[in-house]
Amino acid sequence: MLQRKNQVLLSFLKLRAVVNGKEIYLLPDSKPIVIPIQENNPRMVITDGYHITRPLKLVYKELHTYCFKVACAISDVQLAAGFILLAGLYLGGFYASLLILKVFSFFPLIYLLLFYYMNRKDFLRLVPVL
């Protein structure tokens, strides 16, 4: 069973689960999806078209049902802190008429965009649910 974690960035992505490179399942927002597996030792990845998780090999000797949540590497706290830092530096530069603060205000945005585009394999994660 797969489910999206309630994160802001995940709500903008169209996530899909790919099993054995053939079967594709769309993952809706905050609704669990059950993926039937016909053979033992399937490989599963989660993708949004650009990012992809590392292949996960499921073994059915131990359990017959696995539960996972799809999580994003940038948490909501990091996203909010970046936005607050960006807004604070820009408004400080705007009211103080300092160009350097306005320039520094774009560093959180650049950091988040670099993290989004450079960490293709680590941006999406499958987190086991206990």
C-alpha positions in Angstrom: 0.0 0.0 0.0 1.4 3.4 -1.0 0.4 6.8 0.3 1.7 10.4 -0.2 2.8 12.2 2.9 1.1 15.5 3.4 3.8 17.9 2.2 3.4 21.1 0.3 5.8 20.2 -2.5 4.3 16.8 -3.1 0.9 18.3 -3.7 2.4 20.0 -6.8 3.9 16.8 -8.3 2.1 14.2 -10.3 3.6 11.0 -8.8 3.4 7.6 -10.2 4.6 4.2 -9.0 6.3 2.0 -11.5 6.4 -1.8 -10.8 9.0 -3.9 -12.7 9.3 -1.2 -15.3 6.0 -2.1 -16.8 3.0 -1.4 -14.6 2.3 2.3 -13.8 0.0 3.4 -11.0 -1.0 7.1 -10.4 -0.7 8.2 -6.7 -3.5 10.6 -5.8 -3.1 13.2 -3.0 -3.4 11.8 0.5 -5.3 8.6 -0.6 -3.7 5.2 -0.1 -3.4 3.0 -3.1 -3.1 -0.8 -3.1 -0.8 -2.2 -5.8 -1.4 -5.9 -6.5 1.8 -7.8 -7.2 1.6 -11.1 -9.1 5.3 -12.3 -8.8 7.8 -12.5 -6.1 10.7 -10.0 -5.7 9.2 -7.1 -7.7 11.2 -3.8 -8.1 9.3 -0.6 -7.5 10.2 3.1 -8.1 8.3 6.3 -7.5 8.7 9.0 -10.1 7.3 12.4 -11.1 8.8 12.3 -14.5 12.0 14.1 -13.5 12.9 12.7 -10.0 13.0 9.0 -9.3 13.5 7.0 -6.1 16.1 4.3 -5.8 14.7 0.9 -6.9 13.1 -1.0 -4.0 13.1 -4.8 -4.2 10.2 -6.3 -2.1 10.6 -9.8 -0.7 7.5 -11.7 0.2 9.1 -14.2 2.5 8.7 -11.9 5.5 5.5 -10.0 4.9 2.6 -10.3 2.5 1.7 -6.6 2.8 4.0 -3.6 2.7 3.0 0.0 3.6 5.0 3.0 2.4 4.6 6.7 2.3 6.2 8.8 -0.3 8.1 11.7 1.2 10.0 14.7 -0.1 13.5 15.7 0.9 12.5 19.3 1.5 10.3 19.4 4.5 7.5 22.0 5.1 9.6 23.6 7.8 12.5 24.1 5.4 10.2 25.5 2.8 8.6 27.9 5.3 11.9 29.0 6.7 13.3 29.7 3.2 10.2 31.8 2.4 10.4 33.7 5.7 14.1 34.4 5.2 13.5 35.5 1.6 10.7 37.8 2.6 12.6 39.2 5.6 15.8 40.0 3.7 13.9 41.5 0.7 11.7 43.7 2.9 14.7 44.7 5.0 16.6 45.7 1.8 13.5 47.5 0.4 12.9 49.6 3.5 16.7 50.3 4.1 17.3 50.8 0.4 20.2 48.4 0.5 20.7 46.5 -2.7 22.9 43.8 -1.0 20.0 42.6 1.2 17.8 42.4 -1.9 20.5 40.3 -3.6 20.9 38.0 -0.5 17.2 37.5 -0.4 17.4 35.3 -3.5 19.9 32.8 -1.8 17.1 30.7 -0.2 15.3 30.4 -3.5 18.5 29.5 -5.3 19.4 26.9 -2.6 15.9 25.3 -2.8 16.0 25.2 -6.7 19.5 23.7 -6.7 18.4 21.1 -4.2 15.3 20.4 -6.3 17.2 20.0 -9.6 20.5 18.5 -8.4 19.2 15.7 -6.1 17.3 13.7 -8.6 17.7 10.4 -6.8 17.3 11.7 -3.2 14.5 14.2 -3.7 11.7 11.5 -3.4 11.9 8.8 -0.8 9.8 5.8 0.2 9.4 5.7 3.9 8.1 2.5 5.5 5.0 2.9 7.7 5.1 0.7 10.8 
